[in-house]
Amino acid sequence: MKCPTCGYHGVGNFCSECGTNLTHTENHRVYTKEESVEHWNRNDTPDQSESRITYAGFGNRFLATLLDGILISLPVIALVTALFGTGWLTEESWSNADGLNVLLAAGVTIMLWVRWGGRTPGKKLLGVRIVQYPGLEPITFGTAVLRYFVGYTISALILGLGFLMVAFRKDKRGLQDLIAGTCVIHEGSDVS
């Protein structure tokens, strides 16, 4: 369905571009969380041409992470280096500069997820976004913080197996997605 505010195709009950609530729009059916993914992954009738949700796989997500490493992490490292000098890069012990680097990278990523409809620069370039699961609403600040700090930490602590789950699950959800109640979908995954 096209959003009456920005003209973008909405995903779920909200516009995936600007976040407008589409439940008050003419001819829009409101789905419960249980119905959303089940309804979108099947056609009700053979004649109906309904778009399907396409989950972003491991390769797309990995490449988006690499791109974000360049587009987010390098500028943050440059800023921290400008503030603390280059010494923090070679220190073996944890420093205030390391802490600031981690917090700035996390803050920028979380802010982008919330403000850019579940996208970072890497995700935007690859045409994928993070949404709530199963309702496919835009990611909230609380969900973004949970996904980043708890989900990523646990996924990394178990030797990266939480991230690798994406390659083996039908819904392509990693441990961070299961913890936060999110999934990553392709931009074209919408219902007109």
C-alpha positions as CSV (number, residue, x, y, z in Angstrom):
1,M,0.0,0.0,0.0
2,K,1.3,3.5,-0.8
3,C,1.7,5.8,2.1
4,P,-0.6,8.9,1.8
5,T,2.2,11.0,3.5
6,C,5.3,10.2,1.5
7,G,4.1,7.9,-1.3
8,Y,6.5,5.1,-0.3
9,H,5.1,1.6,-0.1
10,G,4.3,0.7,3.5
11,V,5.4,-2.5,5.2
12,G,3.0,-3.8,7.8
13,N,0.8,-1.3,9.6
14,F,3.3,1.5,9.2
15,C,5.1,3.2,6.3
16,S,8.6,1.8,6.2
17,E,10.0,5.2,4.9
18,C,8.4,7.8,7.2
19,G,6.7,5.7,9.9
20,T,3.2,7.0,9.2
21,N,0.5,4.8,10.8
22,L,-1.3,3.2,7.8
23,T,-4.1,1.6,9.9
24,H,-6.3,4.6,9.4
25,T,-5.8,4.7,5.6
26,E,-8.7,3.7,3.4
27,N,-8.8,0.0,2.3
28,H,-6.0,-1.0,4.7
29,R,-6.5,-4.1,6.7
30,V,-5.0,-4.2,10.1
31,Y,-3.2,-7.5,10.9
32,T,-2.6,-8.9,14.3
33,K,1.1,-9.7,15.1
34,E,0.2,-13.4,14.6
35,E,-1.4,-12.9,11.2
36,S,1.1,-10.5,9.7
37,V,3.9,-12.8,8.6
38,E,1.6,-15.8,8.0
39,H,-0.7,-13.7,5.8
40,W,2.2,-12.1,3.8
41,N,4.0,-15.3,3.1
42,R,1.1,-16.9,1.4
43,N,-1.4,-16.0,-1.3
44,D,-5.1,-16.1,-0.2
45,T,-6.2,-17.0,-3.8
46,P,-4.4,-18.1,-6.9
47,D,-5.4,-14.9,-8.7
48,Q,-4.1,-12.5,-6.1
49,S,-0.7,-11.0,-6.9
50,E,0.5,-10.3,-3.3
51,S,4.1,-9.5,-2.6
52,R,6.0,-11.8,-0.3
53,I,8.3,-11.0,2.4
54,T,11.9,-11.6,1.4
55,Y,14.3,-12.0,4.3
56,A,17.8,-10.7,3.9
57,G,20.3,-13.6,4.0
58,F,23.7,-13.9,5.6
59,G,25.6,-12.6,2.6
60,N,23.6,-9.3,2.3
61,R,23.8,-8.8,6.0
62,F,27.5,-9.5,6.2
63,L,28.3,-7.2,3.3
64,A,26.1,-4.4,4.9
65,T,28.1,-4.9,8.1
66,L,31.4,-4.5,6.2
67,L,30.1,-1.4,4.5
68,D,29.0,0.1,7.9
69,G,32.5,-0.7,9.2
70,I,33.8,1.7,6.6
71,L,31.0,4.3,6.6
72,I,30.3,4.5,10.4
73,S,33.4,3.1,12.2
74,L,36.1,4.9,10.3
75,P,34.6,8.4,10.9
76,V,34.1,7.6,14.6
77,I,37.7,6.3,14.9
78,A,38.9,9.5,13.2
79,L,36.9,11.7,15.7
80,V,38.2,9.7,18.7
81,T,41.7,10.0,17.3
82,A,41.3,13.7,16.9
83,L,40.3,14.0,20.6
84,F,42.8,11.6,22.1
85,G,45.6,11.3,19.6
86,T,46.8,8.1,17.9
87,G,48.2,6.5,21.1
88,W,44.9,4.9,22.0
89,L,45.0,2.8,18.9
90,T,48.1,0.9,20.0
91,E,47.5,0.7,23.8
92,E,47.0,-2.8,25.1
93,S,44.8,-1.8,28.0
94,W,41.3,-0.4,27.8
95,S,41.1,3.4,27.8
96,N,38.6,6.2,27.9
97,A,39.1,6.5,24.1
98,D,38.1,2.9,23.6
99,G,35.0,3.4,25.6
100,L,34.1,6.6,23.7
101,N,34.7,4.8,20.4
102,V,32.4,1.9,21.3
103,L,29.6,4.3,22.6
104,L,29.8,6.6,19.6
105,A,29.6,3.7,17.1
106,A,26.7,2.2,19.0
107,G,24.9,5.5,19.4
108,V,25.3,6.4,15.7
109,T,24.1,2.9,14.6
110,I,21.1,2.9,17.0
111,M,20.1,6.4,15.9
112,L,20.3,5.5,12.2
113,W,18.2,2.4,12.8
114,V,15.5,4.4,14.5
115,R,15.6,7.6,12.2
116,W,16.3,5.8,8.9
117,G,13.6,3.1,9.3
118,G,15.9,0.2,10.3
119,R,18.7,1.1,7.9
120,T,22.3,2.0,8.2
121,P,24.3,3.2,5.2
122,G,25.3,-0.3,4.4
123,K,21.8,-1.6,4.7
124,K,20.5,1.3,2.6
125,L,23.0,0.6,-0.2
126,L,22.0,-3.1,-0.2
127,G,18.3,-2.4,0.0
128,V,17.6,-4.1,3.3
129,R,16.1,-2.9,6.6
130,I,15.5,-4.1,10.2
131,V,11.8,-4.3,11.2
132,Q,9.9,-5.6,14.2
133,Y,8.9,-9.3,14.0
134,P,6.3,-10.5,13.2
135,G,4.3,-7.2,12.8
136,L,6.9,-5.6,10.5
137,E,6.5,-2.2,12.2
138,P,9.5,0.2,12.3
139,I,12.1,-0.6,14.9
140,T,11.8,1.4,18.1
141,F,14.5,2.9,20.2
142,G,14.1,0.3,23.0
143,T,14.2,-2.5,20.5
144,A,17.3,-1.0,18.8
145,V,19.2,-0.7,22.1
146,L,18.2,-4.3,23.1
147,R,19.3,-5.6,19.7
148,Y,22.6,-3.8,19.7
149,F,23.8,-4.2,23.3
150,V,22.3,-7.4,24.4
151,G,21.8,-9.3,21.1
152,Y,25.1,-8.4,19.5
153,T,27.0,-9.0,22.8
154,I,25.5,-12.5,23.3
155,S,25.9,-13.4,19.6
156,A,29.6,-12.4,19.7
157,L,30.3,-14.1,23.1
158,I,29.2,-17.5,21.7
159,L,32.0,-17.3,19.1
160,G,29.8,-15.5,16.5
161,L,27.3,-18.4,16.3
162,G,24.4,-16.1,17.0
163,F,25.2,-14.2,13.8
164,L,25.8,-17.5,11.9
165,M,22.3,-18.6,12.7
166,V,21.1,-16.3,9.8
167,A,22.6,-18.7,7.3
168,F,20.5,-21.7,8.6
169,R,17.1,-20.3,9.5
170,K,14.2,-20.0,7.1
171,D,13.3,-16.6,8.4
172,K,17.1,-15.6,8.3
173,R,16.9,-14.3,11.9
174,G,20.1,-14.3,14.0
175,L,20.2,-14.6,17.8
176,Q,20.2,-10.7,18.0
177,D,16.9,-10.8,16.1
178,L,15.4,-13.5,18.3
179,I,16.4,-11.5,21.4
180,A,15.0,-8.2,20.2
181,G,12.0,-9.4,18.2
182,T,13.3,-8.2,14.8
183,C,14.0,-9.5,11.3
184,V,15.8,-8.0,8.3
185,I,13.9,-7.8,5.1
186,H,14.5,-6.6,1.5
187,E,13.1,-3.2,0.7
188,G,10.7,-4.7,-1.9
189,S,9.0,-6.8,0.8
190,D,5.7,-4.9,1.0
191,V,2.1,-5.3,0.1
192,S,0.5,-2.8,-2.3
